[in-house]
Amino acid sequence: MIGRRGGMGIVGVAATAKVVSNRTQAQAEQKAAQQAQQQEVAAPAAAAAPAGDDMVAQLEKLASLKASGILSEEEFTAAKAKLIAGS
């Protein structure tokens, strides 16, 4: 191929940009879903103090979210503290 200088060319660059764009969008959607789940957990904990078995269920749900990687250690600790403080 005369006149071509090594490298990907325009099609390669466009394909790479599309892959990166899709990856970024997927990461943004995953982050939004995680934040929505965190708000669902935090809202009931902050709104009213659960009693007895309900608190245990909330703590188990938080632990499950942490174990599945949805909540970080810091987020788990903060949500747990809010839940316990409300009692």
MARZA-163644 format. One line per 5 residues: their letters; for each residue x, y, z of N, C-alpha, C. Coordinates in Angstrom, 1 decimal. Each point is the difference from the previous one (the first is absolute). Layout:
a) X,Y,Z,X,Y,Z,X,Y,Z | ...
END
This chain:
migrr) 0.8,-1.2,0.0,-0.8,1.2,0.0,0.9,1.2,0.0 | -0.1,0.8,-1.0,0.9,1.2,-0.2,-0.7,1.1,0.8 | 0.8,0.8,0.7,-0.4,1.2,0.7,-0.6,-0.3,1.4 | -0.1,-1.3,0.4,-0.5,-0.3,1.3,1.2,0.0,1.0 | -0.2,0.6,1.1,1.1,0.0,1.0,-0.4,-0.9,1.1
ggmgi) 0.3,-1.1,0.2,-0.3,-0.8,1.2,-1.1,0.5,0.9 | -0.5,-0.7,0.9,-1.0,0.5,0.9,-1.4,-0.6,-0.4 | -1.0,0.4,0.7,-1.3,-0.5,-0.2,-0.8,0.5,-1.2 | 0.2,1.3,-0.3,-0.8,0.6,-1.1,-1.3,0.5,0.6 | -0.8,0.6,-0.8,-1.2,0.6,0.5,-1.1,-1.0,0.5
vgvaa) -0.1,-1.1,-0.7,-0.9,-1.1,0.5,0.4,-0.5,1.3 | 1.2,-0.3,0.2,0.5,-0.5,1.3,-0.2,1.0,1.1 | 0.2,1.2,-0.3,-0.2,1.1,1.1,-1.5,0.1,0.3 | -0.8,-0.1,-1.0,-1.5,0.1,0.2,-0.4,-1.2,0.8 | 0.4,-1.2,-0.3,-0.4,-1.2,0.7,0.5,0.1,1.5
takvv) 1.2,0.4,0.2,0.5,0.2,1.4,-0.8,1.0,0.8 | -0.3,1.1,-0.7,-0.8,1.0,0.7,-1.4,-0.5,0.4 | -0.6,-0.8,-0.9,-1.3,-0.6,0.3,0.1,-1.0,1.2 | 1.0,-0.8,0.0,0.2,-1.0,1.1,0.1,0.8,1.4 | 0.9,1.0,-0.1,0.2,0.8,1.3,-1.3,0.7,0.4
snrtq) -0.7,0.5,-1.0,-1.3,0.7,0.3,-1.0,-1.0,0.7 | -0.1,-1.2,-0.6,-0.9,-1.0,0.6,0.4,-0.4,1.4 | 1.3,-0.2,0.2,0.5,-0.3,1.3,-0.3,1.1,1.0 | 0.2,1.2,-0.3,-0.3,1.1,0.8,-1.4,0.1,0.4 | -0.9,-0.2,-1.0,-1.4,0.1,0.2,-0.5,-1.2,1.0
aqaeq) 0.6,-1.1,-0.2,-0.4,-1.2,0.8,0.4,0.3,1.5 | 1.2,0.6,0.1,0.5,0.3,1.4,-0.9,1.0,0.6 | -0.4,1.0,-0.7,-0.9,1.1,0.5,-1.3,-0.6,0.4 | -0.6,-0.9,-0.8,-1.3,-0.6,0.3,0.2,-0.9,1.3 | 1.1,-0.7,0.1,0.2,-0.8,1.2,0.1,0.8,1.2
kaaqq) 0.7,1.1,-0.1,0.1,1.0,1.2,-1.3,0.5,0.4 | -0.8,0.4,-1.0,-1.4,0.6,0.3,-0.8,-1.1,0.7 | 0.1,-1.2,-0.5,-0.8,-1.1,0.7,0.4,-0.2,1.4 | 1.3,0.1,0.3,0.5,-0.2,1.3,-0.5,1.1,0.9 | 0.1,1.3,-0.5,-0.5,1.1,0.8,-1.4,-0.1,0.3
aqqqe) -0.8,-0.5,-1.0,-1.5,-0.1,0.3,-0.2,-1.0,1.1 | 0.7,-1.1,0.0,-0.1,-1.0,1.0,0.4,0.5,1.4 | 1.1,0.8,0.0,0.4,0.6,1.3,-1.0,0.9,0.5 | -0.7,0.8,-0.8,-1.0,0.9,0.4,-1.2,-0.8,0.6 | -0.4,-1.1,-0.7,-1.1,-0.8,0.5,0.3,-0.5,1.4
vaapa) 1.3,-0.4,0.3,0.4,-0.5,1.3,0.0,1.1,1.0 | 0.6,1.1,-0.4,0.2,1.1,1.0,-1.3,0.8,0.3 | -0.9,0.1,-0.9,-1.2,0.7,0.2,-0.9,-0.6,1.2 | -0.3,-1.3,-0.1,-0.7,-0.5,1.1,0.7,0.1,1.4 | 1.3,-0.2,-0.1,0.8,0.1,1.2,0.0,1.4,0.7
aaaap) 0.0,1.0,-0.9,0.0,1.3,0.6,-1.4,0.5,0.3 | -1.0,-0.5,-0.6,-1.4,0.5,0.2,-0.6,-0.5,1.3 | 0.2,-1.2,0.4,-0.6,-0.5,1.2,0.9,-1.0,0.6 | 0.0,-0.1,1.3,0.8,-1.0,0.7,-0.7,-1.4,0.0 | 0.6,-0.9,-0.7,-0.6,-1.4,0.0,0.1,-0.6,1.4
agddm) -0.9,-0.9,0.3,0.0,-0.6,1.3,0.3,-1.5,-0.2 | 0.9,-0.5,0.9,0.2,-1.5,0.1,0.4,-0.7,-1.3 | -0.9,-0.9,-0.4,0.2,-0.8,-1.2,0.2,0.8,-1.2 | -0.7,1.1,-0.1,0.1,0.9,-1.2,1.4,0.5,-0.1 | 0.7,0.4,1.1,1.3,0.5,0.0,1.0,-1.1,-0.4
vaqle) -0.3,-1.2,0.4,0.9,-1.2,-0.3,-0.1,-0.2,-1.5 | -1.3,0.1,-0.6,-0.2,-0.2,-1.4,0.8,1.1,-0.8 | -0.1,1.2,0.5,0.7,1.2,-0.7,1.5,-0.3,0.0 | 0.5,-0.4,1.2,1.5,-0.2,0.1,0.4,-1.2,-0.9 | -0.8,-1.0,-0.1,0.3,-1.1,-0.9,0.0,0.4,-1.5
klasl) -0.9,0.9,-0.3,-0.1,0.5,-1.4,1.3,0.8,-0.3 | 0.4,0.9,1.0,1.2,0.8,-0.2,1.2,-1.0,-0.2 | 0.1,-1.0,0.9,1.1,-1.0,-0.1,0.0,-0.7,-1.4 | -1.2,-0.3,-0.5,-0.1,-0.6,-1.3,0.5,0.9,-1.1 | -0.4,1.2,0.1,0.4,1.0,-1.0,1.6,0.2,0.0
kasgi) 0.5,0.0,1.2,1.5,0.1,0.2,0.7,-1.2,-0.6 | -0.6,-1.2,0.3,0.6,-1.3,-0.4,0.0,-0.1,-1.5 | -1.0,0.6,-0.7,-0.1,-0.1,-1.4,0.8,1.0,-0.7 | 0.6,0.9,0.8,0.8,1.1,-0.6,-0.7,1.2,-0.4 | -1.3,0.1,0.3,-0.8,1.2,-0.3,0.4,1.2,0.9
lseee) 0.2,-0.4,1.3,0.4,1.0,1.0,1.5,-0.2,0.3 | 0.7,1.1,0.1,1.4,-0.1,0.5,0.0,-0.1,1.5 | 1.1,-0.3,0.6,0.1,-0.1,1.5,-0.4,1.3,0.6 | 0.4,1.2,-0.5,-0.4,1.3,0.5,-1.5,0.2,-0.1 | -0.6,-0.3,-1.1,-1.4,0.2,-0.2,-0.8,-0.9,0.9
ftaak) 0.5,-1.2,0.2,-0.7,-1.0,0.9,0.0,0.5,1.4 | 1.2,0.5,0.4,0.2,0.5,1.4,-0.9,1.2,0.2 | -0.1,0.9,-0.9,-0.8,1.2,0.1,-1.5,-0.3,0.1 | -0.4,-0.9,-0.9,-1.5,-0.4,0.0,-0.3,-0.8,1.3 | 0.9,-0.8,0.5,-0.2,-0.7,1.2,-0.1,0.9,1.2
aklia) 0.9,1.0,0.0,-0.1,1.0,1.1,-1.3,0.8,0.0 | -0.5,0.4,-1.2,-1.3,0.7,-0.1,-1.1,-0.9,0.5 | 0.0,-1.2,-0.4,-1.0,-1.0,0.4,0.0,-0.1,1.6 | 1.1,-0.2,0.5,0.1,-0.2,1.5,-0.3,1.3,0.8 | 0.4,1.1,-0.6,-0.2,1.3,0.7,-1.5,0.3,0.0
gs) -0.8,-0.5,-1.0,-1.4,0.3,0.0,-0.8,-0.8,1.0 | 0.6,-1.0,0.6,-0.7,-0.9,0.9,-0.2,0.6,1.4
END
